[in-house]
Amino acid sequence: MNKAIFYHAGCPVCVSAEHDIIGLIGSEKVEVVNIGEQRDRIQEAENAGVKSVPAVVTPNGNVLHINFGASMEDVKS
């Protein structure tokens, strides 16, 4: 993985965190995935270890959960 992946569900907390993450690490170094819209990527996020969104998966595979917005179970329902 060359880029970090920022997973979120489109809520105001998530969108605010998205802007902050892009500001911190740059849009060229992060892929933004709104799993509220890209539901086919939910399993990918869970497989990476994402338990709640917003969260960043680093290029090394570490999961950084940011401001508990919604659990993956909430996102799936």
Backbone as JSON Lines, residues from 0, in Angstrom:
{"i":0,"aa":"M","n":[0.85,-1.17,0.0],"ca":[0.0,0.0,0.0],"c":[0.9,1.23,0.0]}
{"i":1,"aa":"N","n":[0.74,2.09,-0.98],"ca":[1.56,3.29,-1.07],"c":[0.91,4.49,-0.39]}
{"i":2,"aa":"K","n":[-0.41,4.52,-0.36],"ca":[-1.14,5.63,0.23],"c":[-1.83,5.19,1.51]}
{"i":3,"aa":"A","n":[-2.09,6.15,2.38],"ca":[-2.99,5.91,3.49],"c":[-4.4,5.86,2.91]}
{"i":4,"aa":"I","n":[-5.3,5.16,3.58],"ca":[-6.7,5.14,3.16],"c":[-7.53,5.69,4.31]}
{"i":5,"aa":"F","n":[-8.3,6.72,4.02],"ca":[-9.18,7.33,5.01],"c":[-10.59,6.86,4.72]}
{"i":6,"aa":"Y","n":[-11.14,6.08,5.64],"ca":[-12.51,5.57,5.51],"c":[-13.43,6.45,6.35]}
{"i":7,"aa":"H","n":[-14.57,6.81,5.77],"ca":[-15.58,7.54,6.53],"c":[-16.96,7.23,5.96]}
{"i":8,"aa":"A","n":[-17.99,7.73,6.67],"ca":[-19.36,7.41,6.28],"c":[-20.15,8.63,5.81]}
{"i":9,"aa":"G","n":[-19.49,9.77,5.67],"ca":[-20.14,10.95,5.12],"c":[-20.81,11.86,6.14]}
{"i":10,"aa":"C","n":[-20.76,11.53,7.42],"ca":[-21.37,12.39,8.43],"c":[-20.52,13.65,8.62]}
{"i":11,"aa":"P","n":[-21.06,14.68,9.29],"ca":[-20.3,15.92,9.48],"c":[-18.96,15.71,10.22]}
{"i":12,"aa":"V","n":[-18.92,14.83,11.21],"ca":[-17.67,14.54,11.92],"c":[-16.65,13.95,10.94]}
{"i":13,"aa":"C","n":[-17.12,13.03,10.1],"ca":[-16.23,12.38,9.13],"c":[-15.71,13.36,8.09]}
{"i":14,"aa":"V","n":[-16.57,14.21,7.58],"ca":[-16.17,15.17,6.55],"c":[-15.17,16.17,7.12]}
{"i":15,"aa":"S","n":[-15.39,16.6,8.35],"ca":[-14.44,17.5,9.01],"c":[-13.09,16.82,9.17]}
{"i":16,"aa":"A","n":[-13.1,15.57,9.61],"ca":[-11.85,14.82,9.77],"c":[-11.17,14.62,8.42]}
{"i":17,"aa":"E","n":[-11.95,14.39,7.35],"ca":[-11.38,14.24,6.01],"c":[-10.58,15.48,5.62]}
{"i":18,"aa":"H","n":[-11.15,16.65,5.85],"ca":[-10.46,17.9,5.51],"c":[-9.16,18.03,6.31]}
{"i":19,"aa":"D","n":[-9.22,17.67,7.59],"ca":[-8.03,17.75,8.44],"c":[-6.95,16.78,7.98]}
{"i":20,"aa":"I","n":[-7.33,15.55,7.68],"ca":[-6.37,14.54,7.23],"c":[-5.7,14.97,5.93]}
{"i":21,"aa":"I","n":[-6.5,15.44,4.98],"ca":[-5.93,15.9,3.71],"c":[-5.0,17.09,3.95]}
{"i":22,"aa":"G","n":[-5.38,17.99,4.85],"ca":[-4.53,19.12,5.17],"c":[-3.22,18.7,5.82]}
{"i":23,"aa":"L","n":[-3.27,17.65,6.63],"ca":[-2.07,17.18,7.33],"c":[-1.12,16.4,6.43]}
{"i":24,"aa":"I","n":[-1.67,15.47,5.65],"ca":[-0.77,14.58,4.89],"c":[-0.81,14.8,3.39]}
{"i":25,"aa":"G","n":[-1.75,15.58,2.9],"ca":[-1.81,15.89,1.48],"c":[-2.68,14.93,0.69]}
{"i":26,"aa":"S","n":[-3.43,15.46,-0.24],"ca":[-4.36,14.65,-1.02],"c":[-3.67,13.6,-1.88]}
{"i":27,"aa":"E","n":[-2.4,13.85,-2.23],"ca":[-1.68,12.88,-3.05],"c":[-1.21,11.66,-2.25]}
{"i":28,"aa":"K","n":[-1.31,11.74,-0.92],"ca":[-0.83,10.65,-0.07],"c":[-1.95,9.9,0.64]}
{"i":29,"aa":"V","n":[-3.2,10.27,0.34],"ca":[-4.33,9.61,1.0],"c":[-5.45,9.36,0.0]}
{"i":30,"aa":"E","n":[-6.0,8.17,0.07],"ca":[-7.19,7.82,-0.71],"c":[-8.38,7.96,0.22]}
{"i":31,"aa":"V","n":[-9.38,8.71,-0.18],"ca":[-10.58,8.9,0.64],"c":[-11.66,7.96,0.15]}
{"i":32,"aa":"V","n":[-12.21,7.18,1.09],"ca":[-13.27,6.23,0.76],"c":[-14.48,6.52,1.65]}
{"i":33,"aa":"N","n":[-15.55,6.98,1.04],"ca":[-16.81,7.19,1.76],"c":[-17.59,5.89,1.66]}
{"i":34,"aa":"I","n":[-17.55,5.1,2.74],"ca":[-18.22,3.78,2.68],"c":[-19.73,3.91,2.77]}
{"i":35,"aa":"G","n":[-20.22,5.12,3.06],"ca":[-21.66,5.35,2.97],"c":[-22.11,5.31,1.51]}
{"i":36,"aa":"E","n":[-21.21,5.72,0.62],"ca":[-21.5,5.72,-0.82],"c":[-20.87,4.52,-1.52]}
{"i":37,"aa":"Q","n":[-19.71,4.08,-1.05],"ca":[-18.99,2.96,-1.67],"c":[-19.13,1.72,-0.77]}
{"i":38,"aa":"R","n":[-20.35,1.24,-0.65],"ca":[-20.65,0.17,0.29],"c":[-19.9,-1.12,-0.03]}
{"i":39,"aa":"D","n":[-19.48,-1.28,-1.26],"ca":[-18.71,-2.47,-1.65],"c":[-17.32,-2.48,-1.01]}
{"i":40,"aa":"R","n":[-16.92,-1.4,-0.35],"ca":[-15.6,-1.33,0.28],"c":[-15.66,-1.53,1.8]}
{"i":41,"aa":"I","n":[-16.87,-1.79,2.33],"ca":[-17.02,-2.02,3.77],"c":[-16.19,-3.22,4.21]}
{"i":42,"aa":"Q","n":[-16.29,-4.33,3.5],"ca":[-15.54,-5.53,3.86],"c":[-14.04,-5.28,3.83]}
{"i":43,"aa":"E","n":[-13.59,-4.52,2.85],"ca":[-12.17,-4.15,2.75],"c":[-11.73,-3.41,4.02]}
{"i":44,"aa":"A","n":[-12.55,-2.45,4.45],"ca":[-12.23,-1.68,5.66],"c":[-12.19,-2.6,6.88]}
{"i":45,"aa":"E","n":[-13.17,-3.47,7.0],"ca":[-13.18,-4.4,8.14],"c":[-11.98,-5.33,8.1]}
{"i":46,"aa":"N","n":[-11.63,-5.82,6.94],"ca":[-10.47,-6.71,6.8],"c":[-9.17,-6.0,7.21]}
{"i":47,"aa":"A","n":[-9.13,-4.68,7.0],"ca":[-7.96,-3.9,7.38],"c":[-7.9,-3.64,8.88]}
{"i":48,"aa":"G","n":[-9.03,-3.9,9.58],"ca":[-9.07,-3.7,11.02],"c":[-9.87,-2.49,11.48]}
{"i":49,"aa":"V","n":[-10.57,-1.84,10.55],"ca":[-11.38,-0.68,10.9],"c":[-12.59,-1.15,11.72]}
{"i":50,"aa":"K","n":[-12.74,-0.57,12.91],"ca":[-13.85,-0.91,13.82],"c":[-14.91,0.19,13.85]}
{"i":51,"aa":"S","n":[-14.49,1.41,13.53],"ca":[-15.4,2.55,13.49],"c":[-14.83,3.57,12.52]}
{"i":52,"aa":"V","n":[-15.71,4.44,12.05],"ca":[-15.27,5.5,11.16],"c":[-15.55,6.84,11.81]}
{"i":53,"aa":"P","n":[-14.75,7.84,11.54],"ca":[-13.65,7.89,10.59],"c":[-12.41,7.16,11.1]}
{"i":54,"aa":"A","n":[-11.65,6.62,10.16],"ca":[-10.41,5.93,10.48],"c":[-9.45,6.01,9.3]}
{"i":55,"aa":"V","n":[-8.17,5.99,9.63],"ca":[-7.12,5.99,8.62],"c":[-6.35,4.69,8.73]}
{"i":56,"aa":"V","n":[-6.14,4.03,7.6],"ca":[-5.25,2.87,7.54],"c":[-3.96,3.37,6.91]}
{"i":57,"aa":"T","n":[-2.87,3.27,7.66],"ca":[-1.59,3.79,7.19],"c":[-0.99,2.87,6.14]}
{"i":58,"aa":"P","n":[-0.01,3.34,5.39],"ca":[0.64,2.48,4.4],"c":[1.26,1.22,5.03]}
{"i":59,"aa":"N","n":[1.58,1.27,6.32],"ca":[2.12,0.09,7.01],"c":[1.03,-0.85,7.51]}
{"i":60,"aa":"G","n":[-0.24,-0.46,7.35],"ca":[-1.35,-1.31,7.77],"c":[-1.87,-1.02,9.17]}
{"i":61,"aa":"N","n":[-1.35,0.01,9.83],"ca":[-1.87,0.39,11.14],"c":[-3.2,1.13,10.96]}
{"i":62,"aa":"V","n":[-4.14,0.88,11.88],"ca":[-5.44,1.55,11.83],"c":[-5.47,2.61,12.9]}
{"i":63,"aa":"L","n":[-5.76,3.84,12.49],"ca":[-5.87,4.96,13.41],"c":[-7.32,5.41,13.42]}
{"i":64,"aa":"H","n":[-8.02,5.11,14.51],"ca":[-9.42,5.51,14.64],"c":[-9.46,6.95,15.14]}
{"i":65,"aa":"I","n":[-10.32,7.75,14.51],"ca":[-10.43,9.19,14.81],"c":[-11.85,9.49,15.27]}
{"i":66,"aa":"N","n":[-11.99,10.23,16.36],"ca":[-13.34,10.66,16.79],"c":[-14.4,9.61,16.5]}
{"i":67,"aa":"F","n":[-14.77,8.84,17.45],"ca":[-15.77,7.81,17.2],"c":[-17.01,8.43,16.58]}
{"i":68,"aa":"G","n":[-17.25,8.13,15.32],"ca":[-18.4,8.65,14.59],"c":[-19.49,7.61,14.47]}
{"i":69,"aa":"A","n":[-19.12,6.41,13.99],"ca":[-20.09,5.33,13.82],"c":[-19.33,4.01,13.79]}
{"i":70,"aa":"S","n":[-19.91,3.01,14.43],"ca":[-19.31,1.69,14.37],"c":[-19.54,1.09,12.99]}
{"i":71,"aa":"M","n":[-18.76,0.13,12.63],"ca":[-18.95,-0.53,11.33],"c":[-20.31,-1.22,11.29]}
{"i":72,"aa":"E","n":[-20.79,-1.72,12.44],"ca":[-22.12,-2.33,12.48],"c":[-23.19,-1.31,12.15]}
{"i":73,"aa":"D","n":[-23.04,-0.09,12.66],"ca":[-24.01,0.97,12.34],"c":[-23.97,1.32,10.86]}
{"i":74,"aa":"V","n":[-22.77,1.36,10.3],"ca":[-22.61,1.7,8.88],"c":[-23.25,0.63,8.0]}
{"i":75,"aa":"K","n":[-23.13,-0.63,8.4],"ca":[-23.67,-1.72,7.58],"c":[-25.19,-1.78,7.61]}
{"i":76,"aa":"S","n":[-25.82,-1.23,8.64],"ca":[-27.29,-1.34,8.72],"c":[-27.99,-0.25,7.96]}
